[in-house]
């Protein structure tokens, strides 16, 4: 389907609404954009190439130009501009950690026994860990965000939705691109990217990136700290090779790697009441005083050497084979091996008292393989597949200290290991009943087995668990006219169960929790309602059964529990619009509203009550992105893009403790770009978080105080430079 909305400007958040738009690389073409129409918006969210407007599900697609013009450098930046999407972190202060929440579903923890509620994928490969999911986004073709359960197509744990990162494929362009960045707060960055055709059969794409930035605080009680608090330093690279001996067959091999050595994310504490050891309601740390905390909450008061520094390293390899057997059938094979390691940790009380200190390290190795058989007929098509996933990983802390009532405590240690095997088979089909009406549906069987060991100073326990579920979806889509579509769908989703991440009270606490199931009802509208207005609307109600919710109970051995709370319901609406005010000026916007709460709590569940809202889920998410561009007499182009992002207040945990209340935040950014008439050189003045909004991204109740993880994306201004060399 081809829309007819004028392609105006390069909005800082073009794709947050409709911007899977294929924006050309030449500025000479950009100067004519106001006279052109939007090209066909294609997505592969359902493992088939189809129009964004005709896909019967809620999806936002963010193209490469939008990523660049919106200053989106990491996955957590994507989470600022998509409705009912929130990406946050706590993760032992490591900046590589990302917890993705969609429509109230997600998981903040990162311990090896916990799985995310939203799946993150790179070129179809599932990433099993939250640690490492905050990927940098150089030379990405697009990012697709699917909201709602995706249980009949995607590999694992897509209860809340899926985030697909699609890289640029070899052979798509012949170019060498050099980019650099310099800005305030010591910002330096550079990227070199090339995509070349070697001959009729071989092509390759490669990039290498580096970025660094100064910190926002200091470890004030360490004599020789390794890093500043909030400091960034990362190197990453990717190499992809494509072999296409015929038009019917292609083989893609990719290698990627990252090395991140950064400072701990800004962390502070707030005393929540009197700290009297004789009063059990006032906490266990009576020696802790607010006067011991650094004056600047971005500073760290710990005396634990090395805890101010974090690192993350990882690599991955994948092989993807596509074979068009004949005019009807196609076969696809995807296999991948990935490995990651990290260090981090938190001094929970943030002072030199040595009351609660948890240095940490962890790692995971994963292997996956997927085989697809797909078919396209005159009036219907299908996608089917077999899937296998294996992960073997650990989380360890030593020596950690936990000293309630300020009593001396011998340092302890723990190591939690887990191996997971996951199997699945799925089938998904779509039928064209008439030229306007399509019906579709899918079925998937999933089975997960987990073998975990908790090895603590005073106990060791091995436990196993198995989970399985049949999930399904049905949908109908109707084309009102050439440019407007409506759809309805019902989806059943599933997330495997697991084991609690911190069974400090002993082996009796290391027992499995059940899988979570969801049933989502959704209706939507997508299309062009006016020559200058495009719109996408989704209205949904999702019922969850045995929803697994974590909560912290420091009064009982400092356990972190995960309880199957019973039942909950999420309902809301998502509206995404693009308005071409003039040929040169457009406004893109999105609004998400979410009403989510626990509706039933099983007998015996502690800490969670009916009416509690899920953690880290704002009721309102808003984005506005005006865009204006101007052609100069010289043939050059000047583009002005601005962005506004809002997330309303939310709770740090599902127990709705008032001390874990996270206030709303507003972010503003801009880009002012000059592109020469040849289209091969661009200079950009940028501003991120221009009013320096400092906000909380996580709050966790401790004993007598609350730990607060603060934002690290502070105000930044600078220049970006891009130079393209087009190859004959």
C-alpha positions as CSV (number, residue, x, y, z in Angstrom):
1,X,0.0,0.0,0.0
2,X,1.3,3.5,-0.8
3,X,0.1,6.4,1.3
4,X,-0.3,9.9,-0.1
5,X,0.8,12.0,2.8
6,X,3.6,14.5,1.8
7,X,7.0,13.5,3.1
8,X,7.9,16.5,5.1
9,X,11.1,17.0,7.0
10,X,13.2,14.6,9.0
11,X,11.4,14.6,12.3
12,X,13.4,13.8,15.3
13,X,11.0,11.0,16.1
14,X,9.7,10.3,12.6
15,X,9.2,6.7,13.2
16,X,7.6,6.9,16.6
17,X,4.4,7.1,14.6
18,X,4.7,6.1,11.0
19,X,8.3,6.3,10.3
20,X,9.2,3.0,8.9
21,X,9.3,5.4,5.9
22,X,12.2,4.7,3.6
23,X,14.0,8.0,3.8
24,X,16.7,8.4,1.0
25,X,20.3,9.0,1.9
26,X,20.7,11.9,-0.6
27,X,19.9,15.4,0.6
28,X,19.3,16.3,-3.0
29,X,16.3,14.0,-2.8
30,X,15.4,15.4,0.6
31,X,15.0,18.8,-0.9
32,X,12.1,17.4,-3.0
33,X,10.6,15.5,0.0
34,X,7.8,18.1,0.5
35,X,6.6,17.3,-3.0
36,X,6.8,13.6,-2.6
37,X,4.5,11.1,-1.0
38,X,5.3,8.6,1.7
39,X,6.8,5.5,0.3
40,X,5.3,2.1,1.1
41,X,5.9,1.4,4.8
42,X,7.0,-2.2,5.2
43,X,7.5,-4.2,8.3
44,X,8.5,-7.8,9.0
45,X,6.9,-8.0,12.5
46,X,4.9,-11.1,11.6
47,X,7.9,-12.8,9.9
48,X,6.4,-11.8,6.5
49,X,6.9,-8.5,4.6
50,X,3.7,-6.5,4.7
51,X,2.4,-2.9,5.0
52,X,2.5,-1.3,8.4
53,X,-1.1,-0.1,7.9
54,X,-2.3,-3.5,6.9
55,X,-0.7,-5.4,9.8
56,X,-3.4,-6.4,12.3
57,X,-1.5,-5.6,15.4
58,X,-0.2,-2.5,17.3
59,X,3.3,-1.8,16.0
60,X,5.6,1.2,15.8
61,X,8.5,1.1,13.4
62,X,11.5,3.5,13.8
63,X,13.7,3.9,10.7
64,X,17.4,4.7,10.5
65,X,17.0,8.3,9.8
66,X,14.6,8.8,12.7
67,X,17.1,7.1,15.0
68,X,19.8,9.5,13.8
69,X,17.7,12.6,13.9
70,X,16.1,11.7,17.2
71,X,19.5,11.3,18.9
72,X,18.6,7.7,19.8
73,X,21.9,6.1,20.6
74,X,20.8,3.2,22.8
75,X,17.7,1.0,23.2
76,X,16.5,2.9,26.2
77,X,16.2,6.0,24.0
78,X,13.6,4.1,21.9
79,X,11.6,3.7,25.1
80,X,11.1,7.4,25.5
81,X,9.0,7.9,22.4
82,X,6.7,4.8,21.8
83,X,3.3,4.8,23.4
84,X,2.9,2.5,26.5
85,X,6.6,1.6,26.3
86,X,8.9,2.3,29.1
87,X,12.6,1.1,29.3
88,X,14.2,1.4,32.7
89,X,17.0,-0.1,34.8
90,X,18.3,-0.9,38.2
91,X,20.6,-3.8,37.3
92,X,23.6,-3.4,39.8
93,X,24.4,0.1,38.4
94,X,25.5,-1.3,35.0
95,X,24.5,0.9,32.1
96,X,24.2,-2.1,29.8
97,X,21.1,-3.3,31.7
98,X,17.7,-2.6,30.2
99,X,14.3,-3.7,31.5
100,X,11.6,-3.3,28.8
101,X,8.0,-2.7,29.9
102,X,5.1,-2.7,27.5
103,X,1.6,-2.2,28.6
104,X,2.6,-2.9,32.2
105,X,4.5,-6.1,31.6
106,X,8.2,-6.3,32.2
107,X,10.8,-7.4,34.8
108,X,13.3,-5.1,36.4
109,X,15.6,-7.8,37.8
110,X,18.5,-9.3,36.0
111,X,19.5,-12.3,38.1
112,X,20.0,-15.5,35.9
113,X,16.8,-17.1,37.3
114,X,14.6,-14.3,36.0
115,X,13.4,-13.8,32.4
116,X,12.2,-10.6,30.7
117,X,8.5,-10.2,30.0
118,X,9.2,-8.5,26.7
119,X,11.4,-10.2,24.1
120,X,14.3,-8.3,22.5
121,X,15.5,-9.6,19.1
122,X,18.4,-8.8,16.8
123,X,17.7,-10.0,13.2
124,X,15.3,-12.6,14.6
125,X,17.7,-13.8,17.4
126,X,16.3,-13.7,20.9
127,X,18.4,-12.0,23.6
128,X,17.9,-14.0,26.8
129,X,19.3,-11.5,29.3
130,X,18.2,-8.0,30.4
131,X,21.9,-7.3,31.1
132,X,23.3,-6.3,27.7
133,X,20.0,-5.5,26.2
134,X,20.6,-1.8,26.3
135,X,22.3,-2.0,22.9
136,X,23.9,0.8,21.0
137,X,22.1,1.6,17.7
138,X,24.7,2.4,15.0
139,X,23.7,1.7,11.4
140,X,20.4,0.1,12.2
141,X,17.8,-0.2,9.4
142,X,14.9,0.0,11.8
143,X,13.5,-0.9,15.2
144,X,10.0,-2.5,15.4
145,X,8.1,-2.4,18.6
146,X,5.1,-4.8,18.8
147,X,2.7,-4.2,21.7
148,X,0.7,-7.0,23.3
149,X,1.4,-10.8,23.5
150,X,3.2,-12.2,20.5
151,X,3.0,-15.9,21.5
152,X,2.5,-17.6,18.2
153,X,5.5,-16.2,16.3
154,X,8.3,-15.2,18.6
155,X,10.8,-17.3,20.4
156,X,10.4,-16.8,24.2
157,X,8.8,-14.6,26.8
158,X,6.9,-12.1,24.6
159,X,4.0,-11.7,27.1
160,X,4.1,-7.9,26.9
161,X,5.4,-7.6,23.4
162,X,8.5,-7.8,21.3
163,X,11.3,-5.3,20.2
164,X,12.9,-6.2,16.9
165,X,16.2,-4.6,16.0
166,X,16.9,-5.1,12.3
167,X,20.4,-4.3,11.0
168,X,21.4,-3.0,7.6
169,X,22.0,-5.9,5.3
170,X,25.0,-6.3,3.0
171,X,24.5,-5.2,-0.5
172,X,21.7,-2.7,0.2
173,X,24.0,0.2,-0.7
174,X,27.6,0.9,-1.8
175,X,28.9,3.4,0.6
176,X,31.6,4.3,3.1
177,X,30.3,6.6,5.9
178,X,32.3,8.4,8.5
179,X,30.6,10.0,11.5
180,X,31.9,11.9,14.5
181,X,30.4,13.6,17.5
182,X,31.7,16.1,20.0
183,X,29.7,17.7,22.8
184,X,29.4,18.9,26.3
185,X,30.2,16.7,29.3
186,X,33.2,15.4,27.5
187,X,31.2,13.7,24.8
188,X,33.3,12.1,22.0
189,X,32.1,9.6,19.5
190,X,33.0,8.2,16.1
191,X,31.6,5.6,13.7
192,X,32.8,4.2,10.4
193,X,30.5,2.1,8.3
194,X,30.8,0.5,4.9
195,X,28.4,-1.5,2.8
196,X,29.9,-2.9,-0.4
197,X,29.1,-5.3,-3.2
198,X,32.2,-7.4,-4.0
199,X,30.8,-9.2,-7.1
200,X,27.6,-10.7,-8.3
201,X,27.5,-13.1,-5.4
202,X,29.3,-11.6,-2.5
203,X,28.7,-8.4,-0.5
204,X,29.5,-7.2,3.1
205,X,28.7,-4.6,5.6
206,X,30.9,-3.6,8.6
207,X,31.0,-0.9,11.2
208,X,33.2,0.1,14.2
209,X,32.0,2.6,16.8
210,X,33.4,4.3,19.8
211,X,31.8,6.6,22.3
212,X,32.7,8.2,25.7
213,X,31.3,10.8,28.0
214,X,32.4,12.2,31.4
215,X,30.5,11.3,34.5
216,X,28.0,13.3,36.6
217,X,29.3,12.5,40.0
218,X,32.3,11.2,42.0
219,X,33.1,8.4,44.5
220,X,33.9,10.9,47.2
221,X,35.3,8.4,49.8
222,X,37.6,6.5,47.5
223,X,41.2,7.6,47.2
224,X,41.8,6.5,43.6
225,X,38.4,5.7,42.0
226,X,38.7,4.0,38.6
227,X,35.7,5.8,37.1
228,X,33.4,8.7,37.7
229,X,29.8,8.0,38.5
230,X,27.8,7.9,35.3
231,X,30.9,7.9,33.0
232,X,30.5,6.2,29.6
233,X,33.1,4.4,27.5
234,X,32.2,1.8,24.9
235,X,33.6,0.2,21.7
236,X,31.5,-2.0,19.5
237,X,31.6,-3.5,16.0
238,X,29.8,-5.7,13.6
239,X,30.7,-7.6,10.4
240,X,28.1,-9.1,8.1
241,X,28.9,-11.2,5.0
242,X,26.3,-12.2,2.4
243,X,26.5,-14.9,-0.2
244,X,23.8,-15.0,-2.9
245,X,24.7,-17.4,-5.6
246,X,21.2,-17.1,-7.2
247,X,18.0,-15.1,-6.8
248,X,16.5,-18.0,-4.9
249,X,19.1,-18.5,-2.2
250,X,21.1,-16.3,0.2
251,X,23.3,-16.9,3.2
252,X,24.1,-14.2,5.7
253,X,26.8,-14.6,8.4
254,X,27.3,-11.9,11.0
255,X,29.7,-11.3,13.9
256,X,29.3,-8.6,16.5
257,X,31.0,-7.6,19.7
258,X,30.9,-4.9,22.4
259,X,33.2,-3.8,25.2
260,X,31.8,-1.3,27.8
261,X,33.7,0.1,30.7
262,X,31.7,2.7,32.5
263,X,31.0,4.2,35.8
264,X,28.2,3.0,38.1
265,X,24.9,4.6,37.2
266,X,24.0,7.4,39.6
267,X,22.7,5.9,42.8
268,X,21.7,7.5,46.2
269,X,19.5,6.7,49.2
270,X,16.8,8.4,51.0
271,X,16.2,7.7,54.7
272,X,12.5,6.8,55.1
273,X,12.1,7.2,58.9
274,X,13.7,6.9,62.2
275,X,16.4,4.4,62.5
276,X,16.1,3.1,66.1
277,X,17.3,-0.5,66.7
278,X,14.9,-0.8,69.6
279,X,11.9,-0.1,67.3
280,X,11.4,-2.8,64.7
281,X,9.2,-0.6,62.6
282,X,12.0,1.9,62.0
283,X,14.6,-0.2,60.4
284,X,17.7,-2.2,61.1
285,X,20.5,0.4,60.6
286,X,20.4,2.9,63.5
287,X,23.9,4.2,62.8
288,X,22.8,5.5,59.4
289,X,22.3,9.2,59.4
290,X,21.3,11.5,56.5
291,X,24.4,13.6,57.3
292,X,26.6,10.8,56.1
293,X,25.2,11.0,52.6
294,X,27.1,13.1,50.0
295,X,25.6,16.6,49.5
296,X,25.4,15.9,45.7
297,X,23.1,12.9,45.2
298,X,25.0,12.0,42.1
299,X,28.1,11.4,44.2
300,X,28.7,8.0,45.8
301,X,29.6,7.7,49.5
302,X,30.8,4.1,49.5
303,X,34.3,3.0,50.6
304,X,34.1,-0.3,48.6
305,X,36.9,-0.1,46.1
306,X,35.8,-1.0,42.6
307,X,32.1,-0.8,43.1
308,X,32.0,2.6,41.4
309,X,33.2,0.9,38.1
310,X,31.2,-1.5,35.9
311,X,32.0,-3.4,32.7
312,X,30.1,-5.4,30.1
313,X,31.5,-7.4,27.2
314,X,29.7,-9.6,24.8
315,X,29.9,-11.2,21.3
316,X,27.5,-12.9,19.0
317,X,27.5,-14.9,15.8
318,X,24.6,-15.8,13.6
319,X,23.9,-17.6,10.3
320,X,20.7,-17.0,8.4
321,X,19.9,-18.9,5.2
322,X,16.9,-18.0,3.0
323,X,15.8,-20.4,0.2
324,X,12.9,-19.7,-2.1
325,X,12.2,-23.3,-3.1
326,X,9.6,-22.3,-5.7
327,X,6.8,-19.8,-6.4
328,X,5.0,-21.1,-3.3
329,X,7.3,-22.4,-0.6
330,X,10.3,-20.7,1.1
331,X,12.6,-22.1,3.8
332,X,14.5,-20.0,6.4
333,X,17.1,-21.2,8.8
334,X,18.5,-19.1,11.7
335,X,21.1,-20.2,14.2
336,X,23.0,-18.1,16.7
337,X,25.6,-18.3,19.5
338,X,26.0,-15.4,22.0
339,X,28.1,-14.9,25.1
340,X,28.2,-12.1,27.7
341,X,30.0,-11.2,30.9
342,X,29.5,-8.3,33.3
343,X,30.6,-6.8,36.7
344,X,28.8,-4.3,38.8
345,X,27.3,-4.0,42.2
346,X,25.7,-1.6,44.7
347,X,26.6,-0.4,48.1
348,X,23.0,-0.3,49.1
349,X,23.4,2.2,52.0
350,X,25.7,4.4,50.0
351,X,27.9,5.3,53.0
352,X,31.2,4.0,54.5
353,X,29.3,2.0,57.2
354,X,29.7,-1.3,55.4
355,X,26.1,-2.3,56.2
356,X,24.8,-3.6,52.9
357,X,27.3,-4.2,50.0
358,X,26.8,-6.5,47.0
359,X,29.6,-6.5,44.4
360,X,28.4,-8.7,41.6
361,X,29.5,-10.5,38.4
362,X,27.6,-12.7,36.0
363,X,27.6,-14.2,32.5
364,X,25.5,-16.2,30.1
365,X,26.1,-18.3,27.0
366,X,23.1,-18.9,24.7
367,X,22.5,-21.0,21.6
368,X,19.4,-20.9,19.4
369,X,18.3,-22.5,16.2
370,X,15.1,-21.9,14.3
371,X,13.8,-23.6,11.1
372,X,10.9,-22.0,9.1
373,X,8.8,-23.3,6.3
374,X,6.7,-20.6,4.8
375,X,4.2,-20.5,1.9
376,X,2.4,-18.0,-0.3
377,X,-0.6,-18.9,-2.3
378,X,-3.1,-16.9,-4.3
379,X,-5.4,-16.0,-1.4
380,X,-3.5,-17.1,1.7
381,X,0.0,-17.4,3.2
382,X,1.5,-19.1,6.2
383,X,4.6,-19.1,8.4
384,X,5.6,-22.2,10.4
385,X,8.6,-23.1,12.4
386,X,10.5,-25.2,15.0
387,X,12.5,-23.4,17.6
388,X,15.2,-24.4,20.2
389,X,16.9,-22.2,22.8
390,X,19.6,-23.1,25.3
391,X,21.1,-20.8,27.9
392,X,23.7,-21.5,30.6
393,X,24.6,-18.7,33.0
394,X,25.4,-17.5,36.5
395,X,25.1,-14.6,38.9
396,X,27.6,-14.4,41.8
397,X,28.4,-12.0,44.6
398,X,31.5,-12.1,46.9
399,X,32.2,-10.9,49.3
400,X,28.9,-9.3,50.1
401,X,28.0,-7.7,53.5
402,X,24.6,-7.4,55.1
403,X,24.7,-6.2,58.7
404,X,21.3,-5.5,60.3
405,X,21.3,-3.6,63.6
406,X,24.9,-2.6,62.8
407,X,26.3,-5.8,64.2
408,X,29.5,-7.1,62.7
409,X,28.9,-9.7,60.1
410,X,31.3,-12.1,58.3
411,X,31.3,-11.4,54.6
412,X,29.1,-13.9,52.7
413,X,29.0,-15.2,49.1
414,X,26.5,-16.6,46.8
415,X,26.4,-18.1,43.3
416,X,23.2,-18.9,41.4
417,X,23.5,-21.0,38.2
418,X,20.8,-22.0,35.8
419,X,20.5,-23.9,32.5
420,X,17.4,-23.5,30.4
421,X,16.2,-25.5,27.5
422,X,13.3,-24.2,25.5
423,X,11.4,-25.8,22.6
424,X,8.6,-24.6,20.5
425,X,6.6,-25.3,17.3
426,X,4.3,-22.8,15.7
427,X,2.0,-22.1,12.7
428,X,0.5,-18.8,11.6
429,X,-1.6,-18.1,8.6
430,X,-3.5,-15.3,6.9
431,X,-6.4,-15.7,4.5
432,X,-7.9,-13.1,2.1
433,X,-11.6,-13.8,2.2
434,X,-12.3,-10.9,-0.2
435,X,-10.3,-8.0,-1.6
436,X,-11.1,-6.1,1.6
437,X,-11.4,-8.8,4.3
438,X,-8.6,-10.9,5.7
439,X,-8.7,-13.5,8.5
440,X,-5.7,-14.9,10.3
441,X,-4.6,-16.9,13.3
442,X,-1.8,-18.8,14.8
443,X,-1.0,-21.7,17.2
444,X,2.2,-22.4,19.2
445,X,3.3,-25.0,21.7
446,X,6.1,-23.9,24.1
447,X,8.0,-26.0,26.6
448,X,10.7,-24.8,29.0
449,X,12.8,-26.8,31.4
450,X,15.1,-25.1,34.0
451,X,17.8,-26.6,36.2
452,X,19.0,-24.1,38.8
453,X,21.4,-24.2,41.8
454,X,21.6,-21.7,44.6
455,X,25.0,-21.9,46.4
456,X,25.1,-19.6,49.5
457,X,27.5,-19.5,52.4
458,X,25.1,-21.4,54.6
459,X,23.1,-23.6,52.2
460,X,23.2,-25.2,48.8
461,X,20.1,-26.3,46.9
462,X,19.4,-27.6,43.4
463,X,15.9,-27.3,41.9
464,X,14.3,-28.1,38.6
465,X,11.1,-27.0,37.0
466,X,9.2,-27.5,33.7
467,X,6.6,-25.3,32.1
468,X,4.6,-25.6,28.9
469,X,1.7,-23.9,27.3
470,X,-0.3,-23.7,24.1
471,X,-0.8,-20.2,22.9
472,X,-2.9,-18.9,20.0
473,X,-4.3,-15.8,18.3
474,X,-7.1,-15.0,15.9
475,X,-7.4,-11.7,13.9
476,X,-9.5,-10.0,11.2
477,X,-8.6,-7.0,9.1
478,X,-10.8,-5.0,6.8
479,X,-9.7,-2.4,4.3
480,X,-12.2,0.4,4.4
481,X,-10.6,2.0,1.3
482,X,-7.2,2.2,-0.3
483,X,-5.7,4.1,2.6
484,X,-7.7,3.1,5.7
485,X,-7.9,-0.3,7.6
486,X,-9.5,-1.6,10.7
487,X,-8.6,-4.8,12.6
488,X,-9.6,-6.9,15.6
489,X,-7.6,-9.6,17.4
490,X,-7.5,-11.9,20.4
491,X,-4.1,-13.1,21.5
492,X,-3.1,-15.6,24.2
493,X,0.5,-15.1,25.6
494,X,2.8,-17.1,27.8
495,X,5.9,-16.4,29.9
496,X,7.7,-19.3,31.6
497,X,8.0,-19.5,35.3
498,X,11.3,-19.6,37.2
499,X,13.0,-19.3,40.6
500,X,13.4,-16.4,43.0
501,X,16.6,-14.3,42.4
502,X,17.6,-13.8,46.1
503,X,16.6,-16.6,48.5
504,X,18.7,-15.3,51.3
505,X,16.6,-16.9,54.1
506,X,17.6,-20.4,52.9
507,X,16.7,-23.3,50.7
508,X,13.0,-23.2,51.6
509,X,12.8,-19.9,49.7
510,X,14.3,-21.4,46.5
511,X,11.2,-22.8,45.0
512,X,9.7,-22.2,41.6
513,X,6.9,-19.8,40.7
514,X,4.4,-20.6,37.9
515,X,4.2,-19.4,34.4
516,X,2.1,-16.3,33.5
517,X,-0.6,-16.3,30.9
518,X,-2.3,-13.4,29.2
519,X,-5.4,-13.0,27.0
520,X,-5.4,-9.8,25.0
521,X,-8.5,-8.3,23.2
522,X,-7.7,-5.5,20.8
523,X,-9.3,-3.4,18.1
524,X,-7.5,-0.8,16.0
525,X,-7.6,1.6,13.1
526,X,-4.8,2.5,10.7
527,X,-4.7,4.8,7.8
528,X,-4.8,8.2,6.2
529,X,-7.9,10.1,7.3
530,X,-7.1,13.2,5.3
531,X,-4.6,14.2,2.6
532,X,-2.4,15.7,5.4
533,X,-3.3,13.4,8.4
534,X,-2.3,9.8,9.1
535,X,-3.4,8.0,12.2
536,X,-3.1,4.7,14.0
537,X,-5.3,3.8,17.0
538,X,-5.4,0.7,19.2
539,X,-7.8,0.0,22.1
540,X,-7.0,-3.0,24.2
541,X,-8.0,-5.0,27.3
542,X,-5.5,-7.7,28.6
543,X,-6.3,-10.1,31.4
544,X,-3.4,-11.8,33.1
545,X,-3.5,-15.1,35.1
546,X,-0.8,-16.0,37.6
547,X,1.0,-12.8,36.9
548,X,4.5,-13.1,38.4
549,X,5.3,-9.9,40.4
550,X,8.6,-9.4,42.3
551,X,8.7,-7.6,45.6
552,X,11.5,-7.0,48.1
553,X,11.1,-8.0,51.8
554,X,14.2,-6.8,53.7
555,X,12.5,-7.7,57.0
556,X,12.7,-11.4,56.2
557,X,16.3,-12.2,55.4
558,X,16.4,-9.6,52.6
559,X,14.7,-12.0,50.2
560,X,13.4,-10.9,46.8
561,X,10.2,-12.9,46.2
562,X,8.4,-13.5,43.0
563,X,4.8,-14.3,43.6
564,X,2.1,-15.4,41.2
565,X,-0.3,-12.7,42.3
566,X,-3.5,-14.2,41.0
567,X,-5.1,-12.0,38.3
568,X,-4.6,-8.5,36.9
569,X,-6.1,-6.4,34.1
570,X,-4.5,-3.8,31.8
571,X,-6.7,-1.7,29.6
572,X,-5.8,1.4,27.5
573,X,-5.6,3.2,24.2
574,X,-2.7,4.2,21.9
575,X,-3.0,7.0,19.4
576,X,-0.3,7.9,16.9
577,X,-0.7,10.7,14.3
578,X,1.2,12.6,11.7
579,X,-0.1,16.0,10.5
580,X,1.4,17.8,7.5
581,X,0.6,21.3,8.5
582,X,2.3,22.6,5.4
583,X,4.6,21.1,2.7
584,X,7.5,22.1,4.9
585,X,6.2,21.6,8.4
586,X,4.9,18.5,10.1
587,X,4.0,17.4,13.6
588,X,4.1,13.8,14.7
589,X,2.7,12.7,18.0
590,X,1.7,9.7,20.1
591,X,-0.3,9.3,23.3
592,X,-0.6,6.2,25.3
593,X,-3.0,5.7,28.2
594,X,-2.8,2.6,30.5
595,X,-5.0,1.6,33.4
596,X,-3.5,-1.5,35.0
597,X,-4.1,-3.0,38.4
598,X,-4.1,-6.3,40.3
599,X,-7.7,-7.6,40.4
600,X,-7.3,-10.7,42.5
601,X,-4.7,-11.9,44.9
602,X,-4.4,-15.6,45.9
603,X,-4.6,-16.5,49.5
604,X,-1.2,-16.4,51.3
605,X,0.5,-14.0,48.9
606,X,2.3,-11.4,51.0
607,X,2.9,-7.7,50.2
608,X,0.6,-7.4,47.2
609,X,-3.0,-6.2,47.4
610,X,-5.9,-5.7,45.0
611,X,-5.7,-2.4,43.3
612,X,-1.9,-2.3,43.3
613,X,-0.5,-1.2,39.9
614,X,2.4,-3.0,38.2
615,X,5.9,-1.7,38.7
616,X,7.5,0.9,36.4
617,X,4.3,1.5,34.4
618,X,3.3,5.1,33.8
619,X,-0.4,5.8,33.2
620,X,0.4,8.4,30.5
621,X,3.1,8.3,27.8
622,X,3.2,11.3,25.4
623,X,5.5,12.3,22.5
624,X,5.3,15.4,20.2
625,X,7.9,15.9,17.4
626,X,7.5,19.0,15.2
627,X,9.7,19.1,12.1
628,X,10.5,21.8,9.6
629,X,12.9,22.0,6.7
630,X,14.0,24.6,4.1
631,X,15.7,24.4,0.7
632,X,18.4,27.0,0.1
633,X,19.1,28.6,-3.2
634,X,22.4,26.7,-3.3
635,X,20.6,23.4,-3.3
636,X,21.5,22.7,0.3
637,X,18.9,21.8,3.0
638,X,18.4,23.0,6.5
639,X,16.2,20.8,8.7
640,X,15.0,21.7,12.2
641,X,13.6,18.8,14.4
642,X,12.4,19.0,18.0
643,X,11.1,16.4,20.4
644,X,9.1,16.3,23.6
645,X,8.8,13.1,25.7
646,X,6.6,12.7,28.8
647,X,6.2,9.8,31.2
648,X,3.8,10.2,34.1
649,X,4.5,9.1,37.6
650,X,4.7,5.4,38.5
651,X,5.6,2.9,41.2
652,X,9.0,1.4,41.7
653,X,7.5,-2.0,42.8
654,X,4.1,-3.6,42.5
655,X,3.5,-3.4,46.3
656,X,2.9,0.4,45.8
657,X,5.0,1.5,48.7
658,X,4.8,5.3,48.9
659,X,8.6,5.5,49.4
660,X,8.9,3.9,45.9
661,X,6.8,6.5,44.1
662,X,8.6,7.8,41.0
663,X,7.6,11.3,39.8
664,X,6.8,12.2,36.3
665,X,9.4,13.6,33.9
666,X,9.6,15.6,30.7
667,X,12.4,15.6,28.2
668,X,13.1,18.1,25.4
669,X,15.6,17.7,22.5
670,X,16.4,19.2,19.1
671,X,18.5,18.8,16.0
672,X,19.5,21.6,13.6
673,X,21.1,20.1,10.5
674,X,22.7,21.5,7.4
675,X,23.1,19.1,4.4
676,X,25.1,20.2,1.3
677,X,23.6,20.1,-2.2
678,X,25.5,16.9,-3.1
679,X,24.0,15.2,-0.1
680,X,27.2,13.7,1.1
681,X,28.0,16.0,4.0
682,X,25.9,16.9,7.0
683,X,26.6,19.0,10.0
684,X,24.2,19.0,13.0
685,X,23.9,21.0,16.1
686,X,22.1,18.9,18.7
687,X,20.7,19.1,22.2
688,X,19.5,16.3,24.4
689,X,17.5,16.7,27.6
690,X,18.1,20.4,27.1
691,X,16.6,21.5,30.5
692,X,18.7,18.9,32.3
693,X,15.8,16.9,33.8
694,X,17.1,14.7,36.5
695,X,14.7,11.9,37.3
696,X,14.5,8.5,39.1
697,X,14.6,5.4,37.0
698,X,14.2,2.9,39.9
699,X,13.4,3.0,43.6
700,X,13.8,-0.1,45.9
701,X,12.7,-0.1,49.5
702,X,15.5,-1.3,51.9
703,X,15.4,-1.5,55.7
704,X,14.8,2.1,56.9
705,X,15.8,3.7,53.6
706,X,15.0,3.5,49.9
707,X,17.7,3.0,47.2
708,X,17.2,5.4,44.3
709,X,18.7,4.8,40.8
710,X,18.8,8.2,39.0
711,X,18.9,9.1,35.3
712,X,22.2,9.3,33.5
713,X,21.0,11.1,30.3
714,X,21.7,14.6,31.4
715,X,21.7,17.8,29.3
716,X,24.1,17.6,26.4
717,X,24.8,19.9,23.5
718,X,27.2,19.4,20.6
719,X,28.0,18.9,17.0
720,X,27.7,15.9,14.7
721,X,29.4,15.5,11.4
722,X,28.7,13.0,8.6
723,X,30.5,12.4,5.4
724,X,29.4,9.8,2.8
725,X,31.6,8.4,0.1
726,X,29.5,6.7,-2.6
727,X,31.2,3.8,-4.4
728,X,30.8,3.2,-8.1
